[in-house]
Amino acid sequence: MFKSVGSTWILNVLQIASVLALSPYVIGKLGDGPNGLWVTIVSFTGLLGLLILGIPMASVRFVAEAIAKQDQGRKDAAVSTCLAICLLLGLGALIVGAGLWWAFDARYLTGELASGIDARTIDGARLAFAVVVLQVALGFALRLPHGILDAHGDFLARNAVMAGEIAFRFALTLAVLHWSPTLPALAGVLIASSLAEFAAAYFVLKRRHPDVRFSLAAYDKKLVRGILAFSTWALLLNVGALLAFRIDALVIGAYLPAEAATQFDIGNKFFDPLTSLVVAVSAVVLPMATRLHATGQAHELRAVFLKWSKICLSLVLMIGLYLLVLGPSFLGAWVGERFVEPSGRVLQVLMLSFLAWLPVRGVAIAILFGLGKPRAAALAFLLMGAVNLGVSLSLVGPLGILGVALGTAVPNVVFALYVLVLACRELGVPLREYGSYVVGRAAAGALVPLGFLLLVRFGLDPRDMPMLLVSGVAMVVVFALTWILFVYRDDPHVDVRGLLGRVGLNGSGGSR
């Protein structure tokens, strides 16, 4: 399990590095206003992602089931049926995208919201929107090979393909924007990288699993109902996530100048990669929870819940503490001093809420889905997104982008507490035990790196990137020592000495 999760974490690090390098470059090439339009385009077209329903998760489940039963006919039928559904939904996305294009043009590219942006950029935004709609629609089918690789448990191969796409998109963005710093050019990069990723994934899939038939030949209409029924709850999660985390740019774009969308986006930049870190855990925990539940290993399931909740919280604390204390200064050194105040406040408000939300997203939700009891969590996620939208709309006027951040943060915390109670109740884990094991030592241990960061912040006040990076590395060392010597000392679920021994850092090695 550590190997599969670890490879995905490495991929997340590459994504974060790409974001850190590309964001100031893109803003510098496009300018704050056009970049704000780009952020709005990505958020607007993100609505089309809902049309995929929960087919990616369903494809993993149905293909994996056929593999486990060694039923080639059912496997072919699952692949063909999922492909047919994806193609049909992609066509629907193109139709809906045409309507969104009209709404985007009417709301965001005319009137006061477009003031200060030249006509050429506005025309480019119209074309870029259409290109991104096409990219999203094609992506429904183009990403299906990833689901098939997941069904085979081929996470390493899947992650290698995705890492290649990140590198390709990074290089292509640098080259294309150097040649033509326009919104259509940036949209073209998305199309090119999506096609390249599909070609690589398909090649790897056929090489590693030549029995896979990626065609419509084995389409089985009897499977459609089962696939769509399974995907319903995943769809609700997607809707909730979109309302909670993707709609903010639209709220800002509808009520504030385009530059405000850029300021919020910079403050929000780290949370997609952070969420990906815990979703990597979720992807492995969910099938494990299903297997343990089916075999009646309730004690082992509770151990998985506690162990990985603590690991997720530890990971989030390590990154979150740095962002809370030095995050605004990092933004200033990274993209410019003008982002320290507005974007830095957004970063801090959101980070406080994600300390509670991320561990629950990574483990508790996966456990509930694995137990076959996703209903309450999915509905709560949907409600969280709706409340987020309502609060953001009410606060964007008086508080600006800070109000939108608060609209995200408050529902995050309430949702996390509710779903945590649900998971603990289903597993028979007392909240006191969860608090003692997962939160207790981690919260106490966090005081050490937090104190170190405060000393750095008020003693040295680092402003340039080299000092901020050195401070981050030093903080990680302090954090690691605290976690090894205190937080995970004599831990009943995680043998730190054994893990260190296996990677050659502890001569005594071994595991309990």
Beta strands, then each sheet from edge to edge (+ up, - down):
end
